[in-house]
Amino acid sequence: MADVPVPSVRRRPPGPTPVVPAPSDAEPRPSVLGQWNSAVTSYYVLIGTTTLLLVIGLVMVLSSSSVESLDEGNSPYAVFFDQAKYALIGLPALLVLSRLPVRVMQAFAWPVLGAAIAFQLLVFVPGLGCGAGGNQNWVCVGGFSAQPSEAIKLALAVWLGAVLARKLTLLREWKHALIPAVPVAGVAVLVVLAGHDLGTALVLLLLVAGAMFVAGVPLRIFGVAAVAGAGVATLLTVTSDNRTDRIMSWLSSDCDASSACYQTLHGGWGLASGGWGGLGLGESREKWSYLPAAHNDFIFAILGEELGLIGTLLVLGLFGLMAFAMVRVIRRHPDPFVQITTGGILCWIIGQALVNIAVVIGLAPVIGLPLPLVSAGGSALIMTMAALGVVISFARSEPGAAEALAARPSVVRRSLAVIGRSRG
């Protein structure tokens, strides 16, 4: 019997068995930590927080102002339409400044600050200057009114960035740290104080302190400045009956609706009534002529009353995210001008927000500061949006951000891709 041929078996060479990866249709996604470390994180966080706070502000202005508008014989949407108009004016300013090169801002720092101070001086011109609540801090022409001190905030932040960045290596010496920053900033603060607006002057001092801290000015200078500032603030308080009454009412444990702490008392009642989830949007009781400035300085109380603790924590969280993005710009950007200017704007917007909230919850006396992006007020809203446009421009120029933004597909391409997939 003939032998049957046996087919040869192809043997695998010795060694470890290769692992063949399973086929996958999707590319691996970056981790959450990797997304937060992206070069464009600051850019998107700033845009997102600004948009959300602006929307919340418009909704709350509509809710908190409708009753007072009807009581005055106006449309319930009158204040809301004004605020929406100012937001539409501020939007182009934000967009233009977010695209403006850093070198252009630095080049125009001196003339912009000079123009802002000259604008502030117009409040003392008879026929042009006007005020309310004891403050002479507005320019009124016909139906147009503006608050020049809001423009000084942004101009001073950019100017401090330009000046301190040039003297960065000399700031360890007190004379270079103080001149010309302190005298020029002092002039800006004094022209605001001349209009009896102590609240805005305090915000300007916060702005200057933030810019100088980021620039690396020695801490001993801050100690001397703090003592001097406390002395000036005390002098301004004791020479004003209005300010003295506010502070004494704040310090007093005997507070009733007939005293100077009436506003703080009702603000606290509004927050307490809101509980965890609030009474519901539009259901505030305090806005029925009980709480003065319900849509301005005390809008946080109405927000807490209608949206509860959840709503107030949401707003606090958004301001916290905004602060995180600004600190990230300071830490990542190599340009000292960008770092110092962002430090000033950070202390301005976040510091003012914290002071406003502290006033509403009774941790500080009433000083008349609005909640940025949320309270009603045209000049404050426009200049805050402009300042955020400046910081967004800085975030666009972070290392790697420009390349990452240029590599992303355009909105048109993304839209066409979605339409193509839906048709397929």
C-alpha positions in Angstrom: 0.0 0.0 0.0 1.4 3.3 -1.1 2.2 5.9 1.6 -0.3 8.8 1.7 1.5 12.2 1.6 1.1 14.2 4.8 0.6 18.0 4.2 3.3 20.1 5.6 2.4 22.3 8.6 3.8 25.9 8.6 5.3 26.5 12.0 5.3 29.9 13.8 8.8 31.1 14.6 9.6 31.0 18.3 8.8 34.2 20.3 5.9 35.8 22.1 2.5 35.7 20.5 1.7 39.0 18.8 -1.4 40.8 20.1 -3.6 42.0 17.3 -5.7 45.0 18.5 -9.4 44.8 18.1 -10.7 46.9 15.2 -12.3 50.2 16.3 -14.2 52.7 14.3 -13.5 55.6 16.7 -10.3 57.3 17.7 -9.5 57.3 21.4 -10.8 60.4 23.1 -8.5 62.5 25.3 -9.1 62.2 29.1 -10.9 64.9 31.0 -7.5 66.0 32.5 -6.1 66.3 29.0 -8.9 68.5 27.9 -8.4 70.8 30.9 -4.7 71.0 30.0 -5.5 72.0 26.4 -4.0 75.2 25.0 -7.5 76.6 24.4 -9.0 75.8 27.8 -8.8 79.4 29.0 -10.3 80.7 25.7 -13.4 78.4 25.9 -13.9 78.8 29.7 -13.9 82.6 29.3 -16.4 82.6 26.5 -18.6 80.1 28.2 -18.7 81.8 31.6 -19.2 85.3 30.0 -22.1 84.0 27.9 -23.9 82.2 30.8 -23.5 85.1 33.2 -24.8 87.5 30.6 -27.8 85.4 29.9 -28.5 84.9 33.6 -28.2 88.7 34.1 -30.7 89.5 31.3 -33.2 87.0 32.7 -32.9 88.3 36.3 -33.0 92.0 35.2 -36.3 91.2 33.4 -37.7 89.4 36.4 -36.6 91.9 39.1 -37.5 95.1 37.2 -40.9 94.3 35.7 -43.0 95.3 38.8 -41.2 98.7 39.3 -41.5 99.5 35.6 -45.3 98.9 35.7 -45.5 101.0 38.9 -43.8 103.9 37.1 -46.2 103.6 34.2 -43.8 102.0 31.8 -43.7 98.7 30.0 -42.7 95.8 32.2 -39.9 95.1 29.6 -38.5 98.7 29.7 -35.4 98.0 31.9 -34.9 94.6 30.2 -34.9 96.2 26.7 -32.4 98.8 27.9 -30.1 96.1 29.3 -30.4 94.0 26.1 -29.5 97.1 24.1 -26.4 97.7 26.2 -25.5 94.0 25.8 -25.8 94.4 22.0 -23.5 97.5 22.2 -21.0 95.6 24.3 -20.9 92.5 22.1 -19.1 94.2 19.2 -16.6 95.7 21.7 -16.0 92.3 23.1 -15.5 90.7 19.6 -13.3 93.5 18.3 -11.0 93.5 21.4 -10.9 89.7 21.4 -9.2 89.9 18.0 -7.0 92.9 18.7 -3.3 92.1 18.7 -1.6 92.5 22.1 1.0 94.9 20.7 -1.8 97.3 19.6 -3.3 97.4 23.2 0.2 98.1 24.6 0.9 100.9 22.1 -2.4 102.8 22.9 -2.2 102.4 26.7 -1.2 106.0 27.5 -3.7 107.9 25.2 -6.6 105.6 26.2 -6.0 106.3 29.9 -5.7 110.0 29.2 -8.9 110.0 27.3 -10.7 108.1 30.1 -9.5 110.6 32.8 -10.6 113.5 30.6 -14.0 111.8 30.1 -14.3 111.5 33.9 -13.6 115.2 34.3 -16.7 116.0 32.3 -18.9 115.0 35.2 -17.9 118.3 36.9 -18.9 120.4 33.8 -22.2 122.3 34.5 -24.9 121.0 32.2 -23.0 117.7 31.5 -22.5 116.1 34.9 -25.3 114.5 36.7 -25.6 112.0 39.6 -27.8 110.1 41.9 -27.6 109.0 45.6 -25.1 111.6 46.4 -22.7 110.6 43.6 -21.7 113.0 40.8 -20.4 110.3 38.5 -22.4 110.5 35.3 -22.2 112.4 32.0 -25.7 113.2 30.7 -26.4 114.7 27.3 -30.0 114.7 26.2 -31.2 111.1 26.5 -27.7 109.7 26.6 -25.9 109.0 29.9 -22.6 107.3 30.6 -20.4 106.5 33.7 -16.8 107.5 32.8 -15.4 105.7 35.9 -16.2 102.4 34.2 -13.9 103.3 31.3 -11.2 104.3 33.7 -11.1 100.7 35.1 -10.2 99.1 31.7 -7.9 101.9 30.7 -6.0 101.8 34.0 -5.6 98.0 33.8 -4.1 98.2 30.3 -1.9 101.2 31.3 -0.5 99.4 34.4 0.3 96.4 32.2 2.2 98.5 29.7 4.2 100.5 32.3 5.0 97.8 34.8 6.1 95.4 32.0 8.7 97.8 30.8 10.1 98.2 34.4 9.9 94.6 35.3 13.5 94.2 36.3 13.5 97.3 38.4 10.4 96.7 40.5 12.4 95.4 43.5 13.4 99.1 44.2 10.6 101.0 45.8 11.0 104.2 43.7 10.7 102.3 40.4 7.7 100.3 41.8 5.9 103.4 42.8 6.8 105.8 39.9 4.9 106.4 37.6 2.3 103.7 38.5 1.2 105.1 41.9 1.0 108.8 41.0 -0.9 108.3 37.8 -3.2 105.7 39.3 -3.7 108.1 42.2 -4.9 110.7 39.8 -7.4 108.3 38.3 -8.7 107.3 41.8 -8.9 111.0 42.9 -11.0 112.1 40.0 -13.5 109.3 40.8 -13.5 110.2 44.5 -14.2 113.8 43.6 -17.5 112.6 42.4 -18.2 110.9 45.8 -18.1 107.4 44.3 -16.2 105.6 47.1 -17.3 102.1 45.8 -15.7 102.5 42.4 -12.6 104.0 43.9 -12.2 100.9 46.1 -12.5 98.7 43.0 -9.8 100.8 41.3 -7.5 100.2 44.3 -8.2 96.5 44.1 -7.3 96.6 40.4 -4.0 98.5 41.0 -3.1 96.1 43.8 -3.7 93.1 41.6 -1.6 94.4 38.7 1.3 95.3 41.0 1.1 91.9 42.8 1.4 90.0 39.5 4.2 92.3 38.4 6.2 91.2 41.5 6.2 94.4 43.5 7.7 93.7 47.0 5.1 92.8 49.7 6.4 95.4 52.1 5.1 98.1 49.7 1.7 96.6 49.9 1.8 96.7 53.7 2.6 100.5 53.7 -0.1 101.1 51.0 -2.7 99.1 53.0 -2.1 101.3 56.1 -2.3 104.5 54.1 -5.4 103.3 52.2 -7.1 102.4 55.5 -6.4 105.8 56.9 -7.8 107.6 53.8 -10.9 105.4 53.8 -11.5 106.1 57.4 -11.1 109.9 56.8 -13.6 109.7 53.9 -16.1 107.8 56.0 -16.1 110.0 59.1 -16.4 113.2 56.9 -19.6 111.8 55.2 -22.8 111.4 57.3 -24.2 109.0 54.6 -21.2 106.7 54.8 -21.1 106.9 58.6 -24.8 105.9 58.9 -24.3 103.0 56.6 -21.3 101.6 58.6 -22.9 102.2 62.0 -26.1 100.4 60.8 -24.0 97.5 59.5 -22.2 97.2 62.8 -25.3 97.5 64.9 -27.0 94.4 66.1 -30.4 96.3 66.4 -31.5 96.5 62.8 -35.1 97.2 61.7 -36.9 98.3 58.6 -36.7 102.0 59.7 -32.9 102.2 60.0 -30.2 102.6 57.3 -29.8 98.8 57.1 -33.3 98.5 55.5 -31.9 97.4 52.2 -29.6 94.8 53.7 -32.4 93.5 55.9 -34.7 92.9 53.0 -31.9 91.4 50.9 -31.3 88.9 53.6 -35.1 88.2 53.8 -35.1 87.5 50.1 -32.2 85.1 50.3 -33.8 83.3 53.2 -37.1 83.0 51.5 -35.5 81.2 48.5 -34.4 78.1 50.4 -32.7 75.4 48.4 -34.6 75.6 45.1 -36.2 79.1 45.2 -39.7 80.3 44.9 -39.6 80.0 41.1 -38.5 82.4 38.3 -40.6 85.6 38.5 -42.1 84.7 41.9 -40.0 87.1 44.1 -41.9 89.0 46.8 -39.1 91.5 47.6 -39.2 93.0 44.1 -42.7 94.4 44.8 -41.2 97.7 46.0 -39.8 96.2 49.2 -36.1 95.9 48.2 -34.5 99.1 46.8 -32.2 98.6 43.7 -33.6 95.1 43.2 -32.4 95.0 39.6 -29.1 96.9 40.3 -26.9 96.4 43.4 -29.1 93.8 45.1 -30.0 91.6 42.2 -28.2 88.7 43.9 -30.9 88.7 46.6 -33.6 88.4 43.9 -31.7 85.6 42.3 -31.4 83.8 45.5 -35.1 84.3 46.3 -36.3 83.0 42.9 -33.6 80.4 42.1 -32.6 79.5 45.7 -29.2 78.3 46.9 -28.7 76.3 43.7 -29.0 79.5 41.6 -26.6 81.5 43.9 -24.1 78.6 43.8 -24.3 78.5 40.1 -23.4 82.1 39.8 -20.6 81.8 42.3 -19.3 78.8 40.4 -19.3 80.7 37.1 -17.3 83.5 38.6 -15.0 80.9 40.1 -14.4 79.4 36.6 -13.8 82.8 35.2 -11.2 83.5 37.8 -9.6 80.1 37.1 -9.3 80.9 33.4 -7.7 84.3 34.1 -5.2 82.8 36.6 -4.4 80.2 33.9 -3.7 83.0 31.4 -1.4 84.7 33.9 0.5 81.4 34.6 0.8 80.3 30.9 1.3 83.4 28.9 5.0 84.5 28.5 4.2 88.2 28.0 4.5 90.3 31.2 2.1 92.9 29.8 -0.6 90.2 29.4 0.1 88.8 32.8 -0.1 92.2 34.6 -3.2 93.5 32.7 -5.0 90.2 33.3 -4.2 90.4 37.0 -5.7 93.9 37.2 -8.9 92.8 35.3 -9.2 89.7 37.5 -9.1 91.8 40.7 -11.6 94.2 39.2 -14.3 91.8 38.0 -14.0 89.0 40.5 -13.2 91.4 43.4 -16.2 93.5 42.6 -18.4 90.4 42.3 -17.3 89.2 45.8 -17.8 92.7 47.3 -21.3 92.9 45.9 -22.2 89.5 47.2 -20.7 90.3 50.6 -22.9 93.4 50.8 -26.1 91.5 49.9 -25.5 88.8 52.5 -24.5 91.3 55.2 -20.8 90.8 55.4 -20.0 94.3 54.2 -21.8 97.7 54.4 -23.7 99.0 51.4 -21.3 100.8 49.1 -23.2 100.7 45.8 -21.4 98.3 43.5 -23.2 96.3 40.8 -22.7 92.5 40.2 -20.7 92.3 37.0 -22.6 91.1 33.9 -25.7 90.4 36.0 -26.9 93.8 37.5 -28.6 96.3 35.3 -26.4 99.2 34.2 -25.3 100.1 30.7 -21.8 101.6 31.3 -20.8 98.8 33.7 -22.0 96.1 31.3 -20.3 97.5 28.2 -17.0 98.0 29.9 -17.0 94.6 31.6 -17.7 92.9 28.3 -14.9 95.0 26.7 -12.5 93.9 29.5 -13.4 90.3 29.0 -12.8 90.7 25.3 -9.2 91.9 26.2 -8.6 88.8 28.3 -10.1 86.5 25.6 -7.6 88.1 23.2 -4.8 87.2 25.6 -6.1 83.6 25.9 -6.0 83.3 22.1 -2.3 84.2 22.2 -1.4 81.6 24.8 1.3 79.2 23.7 -0.3 76.7 21.3 -3.7 78.3 21.4 -3.5 80.0 18.0 -2.4 76.8 16.3 -5.2 74.8 18.0 -7.8 77.4 17.0 -6.5 77.5 13.4 -6.6 73.7 13.1 -10.3 73.3 14.2 -12.8 72.9 11.4 -14.9 76.0 10.5 -18.5 76.3 11.5 -19.5 76.0 7.9 -17.6 72.8 7.4 -19.0 71.2 10.6 -22.5 72.1 9.5 -22.1 70.7 6.0 -20.7 67.5 7.5 -23.7 67.1 9.8 -26.1 67.7 6.9 -24.2 65.2 4.8 -24.4 62.5 7.5 -28.1 63.1 8.1 -28.9 62.7 4.4 -26.8 59.6 4.2 
